[in-house]
Amino acid sequence: DIQMTQSPSSLSASVGDRVTITCQASQDISNYLNWYQQKPGKAPKLLIYDASNLETGVPSRFSGSGSGTDFTFTISSLQPEDIATYYCQQYDNLPRTFGQGTKVEIK
Amino acid sequence: QVQLQESGPGLVKPSQTLSLTCTVSGGSISSGGYYWSWIRQHPGKGLEWIGYIYYSGSTYYNPSLKSRVTISVDTSKNQFSLKLSSVTAADTAVYYCARERDWNQLSYYFDYWGQGTLVTVSS
């Protein structure tokens, strides 16, 4: 299985701050990576696919980059509604695997 | 708008079989280009992919659960189902059904999810 390692596991930032989450794959996965947002008690929601493509309807403050084994997810200006846990997920191989999640809180 | 809805018992006894069904509305499960998946989330933990089924009936299961998992599809009812046998407390989790879109075999992503259903394994 491909292991996905996110960091940090949690972070606290102020409204308006730039927030960055990293995701590292245990092997080269090209750009076969997605990012999801999960709010408490809700199902995950797709934000970014193919490492850098913004899903329709998702605010432009969210972005993703990277390829190979190292990926970055960024919120350019943190908003109160962005409080959630964020997951990366690879689709290079089966089984599909997710990172352990990064919980984002407001300072 | 595609919607997925999980249904099934919220409490299962140890050693028994967990059975869940996902009903798809707003789109046909027989449409090509989609894989119908089950994903679970242990309380307070991350996401674990269980497996998927294509409308044709072809399946792939996570090797970590393969010996206990069966996923089936009923295209006439627009439903797919999960059976997990010999459950223990470690199978207590929120179970999600989800649609994985296959975009020209180049891109795959979970674009629609059910709301999730908590299944507790306890006597």
Contacts between the chains, C-beta under 8 A, distances in Angstrom:
chain1	res1	chain2	res2	distance
A	1	B	63	7.6
A	32	B	107	7.9
A	32	B	108	7.7
A	34	B	109	4.7
A	34	B	110	7.4
A	36	B	110	7.4
A	42	B	115	7.6
A	43	B	96	5.7
A	43	B	98	7.8
A	43	B	113	3.8
A	43	B	114	6.5
A	43	B	115	5.9
A	43	B	116	5.5
A	44	B	47	6.9
A	44	B	96	7.9
A	44	B	110	7.2
A	44	B	113	6.2
A	45	B	113	7.7
A	46	B	109	5.6
A	46	B	110	6.3
A	46	B	111	5.6
A	49	B	107	6.1
A	49	B	109	4.3
A	50	B	107	5.2
A	50	B	109	8.0
A	55	B	111	7.7
A	87	B	46	6.8
A	87	B	47	6.0
A	89	B	47	7.6
A	89	B	110	7.5
A	91	B	107	7.8
A	91	B	108	4.1
A	91	B	109	7.0
A	94	B	60	5.4
A	95	B	49	5.4
A	95	B	51	7.7
A	95	B	60	7.6
A	95	B	62	4.3
A	95	B	63	6.7
A	95	B	64	7.7
A	96	B	37	7.8
A	96	B	49	4.2
A	96	B	100	7.8
A	97	B	49	6.8
A	98	B	46	5.7
A	98	B	47	4.3
A	98	B	48	7.6
A	98	B	49	7.3
A	99	B	46	7.2
A	100	B	46	4.7
A	101	B	46	5.0
A	101	B	47	7.8
